[in-house]
Amino acid sequence: MNKTKTTCVYCGTGCQLWLKSINGKVVDTKPVMPPSFNPGRGKLCIKGWSVHEFINHPDRLTNPMIKDINGQWENVSWGKAIDYISDKFKKIMEENNGNKKIIGCLSSAKCTNEENYVMQNFARAVLKTNNVDHCARLCHSSTVVGLGASFGSGAMTNSIEEIVDAEVIFLIGSNTNEQHPLIGARVLEALRKGARLIVADPRVIPLAELAEDNNGIAMHHRPGTDVALLNGIMNVIIQENMHDEQFIGKHCENFDVFKEEVMKMTPQRASLITGVPEEKIIEAARIIGKGKNTYLIYSMGITQHSNGVDNVKSTANLQMLCGNVGRWATGVNPLRGQNNVQGACDMGALPNVFTGYQPVNNKEIQQKFASEWGIDQDEMDDETGLTVMEMIDAADQGELKALYVMGENPLMSDPDSNHVREALQKTFLVVQDIFMTPTAELADVILPAASFAEKEGTFTSTERRVQIVRKAIEPVGNSKADWQIIGLIAEKMGYSGLNYQKSSEILAEINHITPIYCGITWERLQENEAGLQWPCPNINHPGTVYLHKDGNFSRGKGYFSPISFKGPVELPDDEFPFVLSTGRTLWHFHTGTMSRRSKTLNERVPEGYVEISKVDADRLYIKEKEMVKVITRRGEISIKARLTHKVSPGLIFIPFHFEEAAANILTNAALDPIAKIPELKVCAAQIKKIQ
Ligand code: SF4
């Protein structure tokens, strides 16, 4: 039996694990134990323990396939598939004569940094477009924009380890124990050490119950009212003079304009908007205002709104207000849902930046990349590319002719799936994945990719920690690593710049042109079992545990944004009287491609469900496990009812992992105007009994 140490491929915590393999098959998983470094401290959650179960699943895609004119899949050689794709891409580019928005690429938060780097390089150097994006658009694009504007850096400011030393933990819009269980474990440890926990979430999540039992506060605000809640808390902090005037005066700007806006949101008004009792808002403010250090955690409850950027900026405002930035056990800490969503952003799999957030429309930076890649700068795309949702709309309008999807499943993950389906059917669609996803079923060509256990590279965890991914077995069937596949297409299209022999060569190139990754070399990662946290500007730098040390913000001074409250785009009415919110469960991951092929996980939760309050269920004569229809202005699904105290009357919740009851058929594609993130957390819905 072989043992290979690697990094978990599910959530962004970055737990270290051993994959055990026999005769080319991965058969078991074990956690990396202390004293070796592991963010999970010798533990794995149930997803981590089960991570080996999907790797050798019989559903794995093992051959390239082309769809024939009758819609049937035909197994083809790699040569034929690569010829077919490159000919088609070249033809589309020639026919559209220099149009740089004609083809798009979706990169992947599940693939390695090196593969994301190669994908954006391919888009920019070969397809000559900045149309490259990935599913961070759907989860944390508002974080990148919001924290970038407030602090100058759009990542988690502090590290996981610091949670246990927090005096106060403020958790808003993050179901931490279920989505990041081993970060949740640190919250529990902090509670045992006497920390006070404040939880704000529309649902009664497990940590909310625990907060109330441990001298903390649970606030169940109406979905989409985060700005009102946060402004209400800050109003009390300022009113009662609990803010850190010295920190604000020395390290921040625009405080007076911000204060004028916040003082409009009295706790009384905040209570009316949010539904949270006024005394709870005041108490939360006093705990934060008087605490020595508050560690703020948020996740998609904050970001997935049409005002997601406003929400993020409000969390930054709160932490600056009390001087809770740039110190140990403080900060604004957005937890990343997927293993490498941080890395995919860092690698420039975004339409407006190259690696390390270097803007695509800066001529000097463009020249640097053109020279590194050996291409003509004049042929590069000068304009920001299209985002995920904009590419879908462009495809629907016939303006985007082809889409190359690597390890993403937009038909399940994007809002308003019926619209997404129609749009994808109008393009030449190439899907590269490990399993046949609903998106892959619509493709013209499928390319079988190697899983994380079959290749080398790096992932960057939610705390900016770059860690190694090691190869445990050879690629299953005829699959290949994603970076190799992209390199083959590029070469066929006449570009040899992606002709790497191993992924460490790609990381060396990333080191060379990415200031925040300069010191994170393959050699150093081999030597440092804890990996390295960016920014790490040179090979002697130890990496950065927390950002903005001593109030020295990446942008110079921290910026207070005045944010007025705006409600969600679609609110309940007589026809659609419920608020529908969507999210995840402990037992599954994202669109279920991997976790639903894990026996352990799928046996535990084999099908989708809608959570409905017992009050509403009684009123509608709905019983536990009864099939109901959930309907919105976009579509309808049939799904089992789960009666629960977790949602209040008027609110329903559906996890989005289940293809046969796909929540995103229902969700609203209304976008945040800046981050272009859809409002996946709030839309109006109705429930009907199925007679
Ligand atoms: Fe994997 Fe996240 Fe679970 Fe750790 S907490 S084992 S990284 S899914």
Residues whose N, C-alpha, C, O or C-beta is under 5 A from the ligand:
A	BS01	SF4	C8 Y10 C11 G12 T13 G14 C15 G40 L44 C45 K47 G48 H180 P181 L182
